[in-house]
Amino acid sequence: MQATKHISSAQNPLIKKVLLLKDKSRERKKTGLFVLEGLLELQLAIGAQYEIETILYCEDILEHSESSDILKSFHSDQLISVSTEIYKKLAYRDTTEGVIAIAKSKDHQLSTLKFETENPLILIAEAPEKPGNIGALLRTADAANLDAVLIANPKTDLYNPNIIRSSVGCVFSRNVKIGSTTEIISYLKKEGFQIFCAALSASKDYTTVDFKNPTAIVVGTEHSGLSDEWLENSTQNIIIPMEGQIDSMNVSVSAAILIFEAKRQRKINK
């Protein structure tokens, strides 16, 4: 493995570009590029056939990790070595195996959604704001091997570095699509999905509903819940009974409980 270039100056145009892509959603949208760091994240992106434009690596960190093997598959023109000082300036974490990549984003429009199964189970999150929650939802979706995750009315772009980091790269391994609430509801009805909305009003205990047919589980924000449009188009609102003094849980925890109940029912039904 031999890089064609070494960078040790923070004033280098490429370093400035990486910092801009990390910090500015507008720049990511304008260029169609984003930044990822870490061996696992890079492996998942490659496995999901993301196009990797450039890889920056720090030799001092790389020699103590497993990253060097995966970099051998890239052309030398794509590899740029950076000093330890520059790497620490670019990296979010100290434990990312010395690898940072610039990659091209994919098309996440709802119109591109396809399923590999005839009886899909999907998760929908309406207007999620916190990257950490989105990342946790994607990790749950990956753990359950959901057929898709749909984000309705997103408040942050999918390639926000905090989403990539908190999802541990699951943003690459999952089938993620984006659309408005109206567009997604129209799609679900057209495709014959049951719509189960996590809500407090007019709800049934989540263990009493049947998740065995094509199903969309819909969650909202902890602060405001789901919009009226979802509640008006719900097949059935569902609730997780609470035995303490509060009436809600973290959205990713709630989603996990609902998803794995659906998985349990489907496993029994096989």
N, C-alpha and C positions, 0 to 999 in steps of 0.2 A: 504494500500500500504506500503510495507516494503522492502527496499533495502537490499541486502545481504552484501553490502560493502560500506564503505565511504572513499573518497579520499580527502586528503587535501595537498598533496605534488605534486609539479610540476615535480618531478623526477620519479613519478609513471610511469611504462611502458605503461599503457593504455593512460595516458595523452599525453605522447610522441607520441603514435600511432595516436591519434586524430589530433594532431598538424601536423604530417607528412602527413596524409590523406588530411588535409585541404590545405596544402601548395604545395604538390608535385603531379602533374599529373601522373608521372611515378609510384608512390606508389599506386594511385587509380587503375591504369590499371593492375598492378602486382597482387594486392590483390582482385580486383573485389569489393572493398568496397568504400564507400564515406561517407561524413559527412553532415548532415542537421541540421538546428536549427529552432526552432519556432513551435508553436502549429499548425498553418495553414498548414505549410509545412509537418509536421508529419501526420496530418489528410489526406492530399492529397496523400501522399506516401502510407499510410495504405489502403486508398480507391482504389488505383491503384495496390494493392496487392504486394507491395514491401516487401521483407523480412527484418525485423528490427532485427539486431543482438544485439545491446546494446543501452540502454538509460541512459544518464547521466543527472541528474537533481539537481538543487540547491533548497533546501527546503525553504530558506529565500525568494527566488523569486517566487517559485511555489505556496506558500500559498496565494499569491495575484493574482493568475491567474486561468484560467479554465483548466489548463493542468493536474491537479491531477486526474480528472475524467477519462481522456483517458488513463492514465498510469495504472489504476486499471486493465485493460485488459491484461497487460503483466505479465509474471511470475517474481517472485522476483529475480531469477537468472539473468534476463536481465536488472535489475534496479540497478544503482549505484549512490549514492548520492555524490555530490562534494561540497566543500566549496565555498562560494561566491567569494573568491579570485581566485580559480581555474576556476570557471565558467566564470568570466570576462576575464580570460586569453584565454579561448577557444572560446568565443562568438564573432561574428562580431558586433552584435548590443546589445544595452542595453535592448531593448524591445522584447525579444524573449521568454517570459513566463517561463524562467528557464529550458528549455528543449533542449538538444542536442542529436542526435541519430547517430549511425553508422548503415548503411544499405547496403544491397547487390545490386549492379547494375544489370540492365537487358540487354538483348541482343537487340541491336538496328540495327542489320544488315538489309539491304534492303530486303533480301530474306525472312524475317519474316513479311513483311508488309501485312496486311489484312484490308479490309474495311467492314464496317457494312451497307453501302449504295451502291446502284447501280449506283449512279451518283456523284462520289466524287469530292470535291473541296479541293485542297491541296496547300500548300505554300512550295516553295523551296528557300533556301538561299544558294548561292554559296560562299564558302570560308569566312564566317563571322569570324572576329577576336575578336571584342570587346564583352566580356561577357554581358555587359549592353544592347547592341543591340540584342543579341541572346535572352536574357531574355524578352526584350520588344516585340520581334517577337512572342515568345511563349505566352505571355499575350494576344496579339492580336488574335492569333490562338485560344486561349481558349475563348475569348470574342465572336468570330464568330463561335465557335464550328466546326472548320475545321476538315476534316476527317484525315488529317495527316500533319506533317511538316517534310520535308526532308532536311537534311543538306549535301550539296555536298562539298567534299574536305575540311572538317573542319580544322580549325586552333587551336582550343582548345577543350578539352574534355568536354562532355556534363555534367559531374558531378562537374565541377569547381564550388566552393562555390559561386562565384559571379554570375554565371548563375542561380543557384538555388535561390539565394536571389533576384536577379532582376526580375526573372520570378514569384516570390511569390509562388513557388511550382508548377507552371504550367508545368514545365519540367516533372512532374510526371503525370499530368492529361491528357496530350496530347499524341497522337500516333506519336512518334518521331523516325525517322530512319535515318541512315547515309550511304553514299556511295560515290563513285567517280562520277564526272560529267558524264563520259562515261557510267557507270553502270546505273545511274538514267535516262539518256536520252533513253537508250535501253529499260529500264523497261516501261517508259511512252509510247513509240511508240508501244511496244508489247501490252500494255493494252488499247490503243486507246485514250490517253489523248490529248486534245488540249494543246499546250505549248505557253503561253503568257509571253514574256520576257520584263521586264521593261528596256527600252533602249532608247537612244536619236536618233539613226539612223534608217531610214526606218520604222518609227513608226506611229501608228494611235492613235488618242485620245482614251483613255481607255473607254470612255462612248459609243463609236461607235462599240465596238466589242461584240460578243455574248458569254457570260460565262455560258450558260445554260447546256451545255454538260460536260462530265467529263473534268475537267480543272485543269491545274497546272499553278500557277502564280509564276514566277521566278524573284527573285531580287538578285542583286549583292552588292558589297561594294560601299560606297559613293565615295571612292577614285578612284577605277579602273573599277567599273561596272562589267558587265558579260564577261566571256571569249568568244572568237570567237566560240568555240564549241557550246555554247548555242545559240548564234545568228544565226549560220548556221543551227540549227535544230529547230528554232522557228516556230510555226504556224503563229504567227504574233507578231511583236514587238509593245509594247504599251507605251504610254507616258502620263504623267499628265501635262497638259499645265501650264506653269509658267507665272505669270504676274509681277513678280518683277525683280530684277537684277541678281539673281542667277539661275542656271539651275538644281539644285538638292535639295532634302530634306533628312532628316534623313531616313535611310532605313526602320525603323519600322513605321514611319509616312506614307511613300509611300506605304508600304505593306498594311497598314490598309485601306487607301483610295481605293486601287484596290480590296481588299478582300470584303469590304462592298458594293462596286458597284456590284460585282458578286453576293453577297447575295441578294441585292435589286432586281436584274434581276430574280433570281431564285424564289424569293417570289412572284413576279408579275406573273411568269409563272405557279404557282401552280393552 
